[in-house]
Each structure stands twice: as structure tokens, then as C-alpha cells.
Amino acid sequence: MKPPVVIAIVAASAIVLAGLVASAAIVVNTLVPGCQAGNEQLVGTLKALPILDVHPADFRFTDGDSGCDDDDGFAQAWQGYRSTEPFAILPFYEKAALADGWKPIAHSFEYSCFTKEIDGVNAYLNVGVSDSNSSGTGTDYSVGVRASRERDIGC
């Protein structure tokens, strides 16, 4: 073969290979659950937010976790609690969130959502009160924060 033909074949092969690598990266980021780019570090930032450890006097810690959403890859951290004063939960967190610089954006009888810029992205604080718990010893609720470097995820 002549050198220009060999160069053209090598160049075409390199272009095809680059396209295959880029396609594989898109498929892996789309299909494999876990953190999207840049959200791994954001998990630790969210987990360390003081608002997650704020709670009324009448509470009991039930569980908590942090990581990335399996489906959408956004960073999240949350704490679960139980309280015997269900009607005091949302007003308590509204006051605490406002004092910590969070801005309210949604509210209902069982749910409140706030937003605040954290580490250069819009983060969302969600407080959700469940209807009941299986033990009958109070009302379960969760306090969670989520954010993404990929897109604004909202409440």
C-alpha cells in the first residue's frame, strides 16, 4: 500500500475507535447506577450539612444514609427520625431552615422543600412527614438534601 492510503486507514480507524469509546462512556453513564460525574464529592458535602442534624427536642433517630441516587446519579444525604409531636415537625424545620439560609419553595401538610446554593450548585432540602409508622410510637419523618452537578433536580 502507498503511504497516503495507510495514513488514511489509520486516521479513519482512530476516528471510529474514538467514537466507540465515547459511545461506551455514554452507555455506561446512562445504564450503570451510581454517581454522575462530579457528584461523588458532593455527597460528602451534603452529608456534612448541619441542617441534617437539627431536630426537635422530642425526637428519636431511626436511620439515615448518603450516596448517589441509583437511577439519576444525583448526590443525596438524609436522616430519618420519629417524633410524638407530628404537628410540630414542619414548623420546627421551617424555622431552622430559614435561620440557616434556605429559601422555601414548596409546602404542604406533609412536606416542605427549600433551596440553597451549596458548593456552587442548587441544593434542595426536603422534610417529609409520613402518615404513620408500624410501631405506633410516633410519626416518622425524614430530612434530606440532594443536588447534582449535572442538572438542577428540583424538589
C-alpha positions as CSV (number, residue, x, y, z in Angstrom):
1,M,0.0,0.0,0.0
2,K,1.0,3.5,-0.6
3,P,1.8,5.7,2.5
4,P,-1.2,8.1,2.0
5,V,-3.6,5.2,1.9
6,V,-2.1,3.7,5.1
7,I,-2.3,7.1,6.8
8,A,-6.0,7.5,5.7
9,I,-6.8,4.0,7.0
10,V,-5.1,4.7,10.4
11,A,-6.8,8.0,10.7
12,A,-10.2,6.5,9.9
13,S,-9.6,3.7,12.4
14,A,-8.7,6.2,15.1
15,I,-11.9,8.2,14.4
16,V,-14.0,5.1,14.6
17,L,-12.3,3.9,17.8
18,A,-12.8,7.3,19.4
19,G,-16.5,7.2,18.5
20,L,-16.8,3.7,20.0
21,V,-15.1,4.8,23.3
22,A,-17.3,7.9,23.5
23,S,-20.4,5.8,22.9
24,A,-19.4,3.3,25.5
25,A,-18.9,6.1,28.0
26,I,-22.4,7.4,27.3
27,V,-23.9,3.9,27.7
28,V,-22.0,3.3,31.0
29,N,-23.1,6.7,32.5
30,T,-26.6,6.1,31.4
31,L,-27.1,2.5,32.4
32,V,-24.8,1.9,35.4
33,P,-26.3,3.2,38.7
34,G,-24.3,5.5,40.9
35,C,-22.8,8.9,40.9
36,Q,-22.7,11.0,37.8
37,A,-19.5,13.0,37.1
38,G,-18.6,15.4,40.0
39,N,-21.4,14.2,42.3
40,E,-19.1,11.8,44.4
41,Q,-17.5,14.8,46.2
42,L,-20.9,16.4,46.5
43,V,-22.2,13.5,48.6
44,G,-19.7,14.3,51.4
45,T,-20.5,18.0,51.3
46,L,-24.2,17.3,51.6
47,K,-23.8,14.7,54.4
48,A,-21.8,17.2,56.5
49,L,-24.5,19.9,56.3
50,P,-25.6,20.9,59.9
51,I,-29.3,21.1,58.9
52,L,-29.4,17.2,58.8
53,D,-28.6,17.0,62.5
54,V,-31.1,19.6,63.6
55,H,-34.2,18.1,65.2
56,P,-36.9,19.0,67.7
57,A,-36.4,18.1,71.4
58,D,-38.9,15.3,71.1
59,F,-37.3,13.0,68.5
60,R,-35.6,9.7,68.0
61,F,-33.1,8.9,65.3
62,T,-34.3,6.0,63.1
63,D,-31.9,5.7,60.2
64,G,-30.0,7.7,57.6
65,D,-27.8,7.3,54.6
66,S,-26.0,9.1,51.9
67,G,-24.8,8.4,48.4
68,C,-26.0,8.8,44.8
69,D,-29.5,8.1,43.5
70,D,-29.4,4.7,41.7
71,D,-31.5,6.0,38.8
72,D,-30.5,9.6,38.2
73,G,-27.0,9.8,39.8
74,F,-27.6,12.9,41.9
75,A,-25.9,13.2,45.3
76,Q,-28.1,12.9,48.4
77,A,-27.9,12.6,52.2
78,W,-30.8,12.1,54.6
79,Q,-31.7,11.4,58.2
80,G,-34.8,9.6,59.5
81,Y,-36.5,10.5,62.8
82,R,-39.5,9.7,64.8
83,S,-41.5,12.2,66.9
84,T,-44.5,12.1,69.1
85,E,-45.4,15.7,68.1
86,P,-46.3,15.4,64.4
87,F,-47.8,18.9,64.1
88,A,-44.6,20.5,65.4
89,I,-42.2,18.9,62.8
90,L,-42.7,21.1,59.7
91,P,-42.9,24.4,61.6
92,F,-39.7,23.5,63.5
93,Y,-37.8,22.8,60.3
94,E,-39.2,25.8,58.5
95,K,-37.8,28.0,61.3
96,A,-34.5,26.1,61.3
97,A,-34.1,26.1,57.5
98,L,-34.8,29.8,57.3
99,A,-32.2,30.5,60.0
100,D,-29.7,28.5,58.1
101,G,-30.3,30.5,54.8
102,W,-32.6,28.1,53.0
103,K,-35.3,29.6,50.9
104,P,-38.8,27.9,50.9
105,I,-40.1,26.8,47.6
106,A,-42.9,24.2,48.3
107,H,-45.0,23.4,51.3
108,S,-47.9,21.1,52.2
109,F,-49.4,19.4,55.2
110,E,-46.8,16.6,55.0
111,Y,-43.9,18.1,53.0
112,S,-41.7,21.1,52.8
113,C,-38.9,21.9,50.3
114,F,-36.2,24.6,50.5
115,T,-33.3,25.5,48.2
116,K,-29.9,27.0,48.8
117,E,-26.6,27.1,46.9
118,I,-24.2,24.6,48.2
119,D,-20.7,24.2,46.7
120,G,-21.7,26.0,43.5
121,V,-25.0,24.1,42.8
122,N,-28.6,24.4,43.8
123,A,-29.3,22.0,46.7
124,Y,-32.7,21.0,47.9
125,L,-33.7,20.4,51.5
126,N,-36.8,18.2,51.8
127,V,-38.7,17.5,55.0
128,G,-41.3,14.8,54.6
129,V,-43.7,13.5,57.3
130,S,-45.2,10.1,56.9
131,D,-48.8,9.2,57.8
132,S,-47.8,6.7,60.5
133,N,-45.2,4.1,61.4
134,S,-45.7,0.4,62.1
135,S,-44.9,0.6,65.8
136,G,-47.5,3.3,66.6
137,T,-45.0,5.1,68.8
138,G,-44.9,8.4,66.9
139,T,-44.7,9.9,63.5
140,D,-41.8,9.1,61.2
141,Y,-40.2,11.9,59.1
142,S,-37.1,12.4,57.1
143,V,-34.8,15.3,56.4
144,G,-32.9,15.1,53.2
145,V,-30.7,17.1,51.0
146,R,-30.0,16.4,47.3
147,A,-28.1,18.2,44.5
148,S,-26.4,17.5,41.2
149,R,-23.5,19.0,39.2
150,E,-25.2,17.7,36.0
151,R,-28.5,19.5,36.2
152,D,-30.9,21.3,38.5
153,I,-33.0,18.4,40.0
154,G,-35.6,20.4,42.0
155,C,-37.6,19.2,44.9
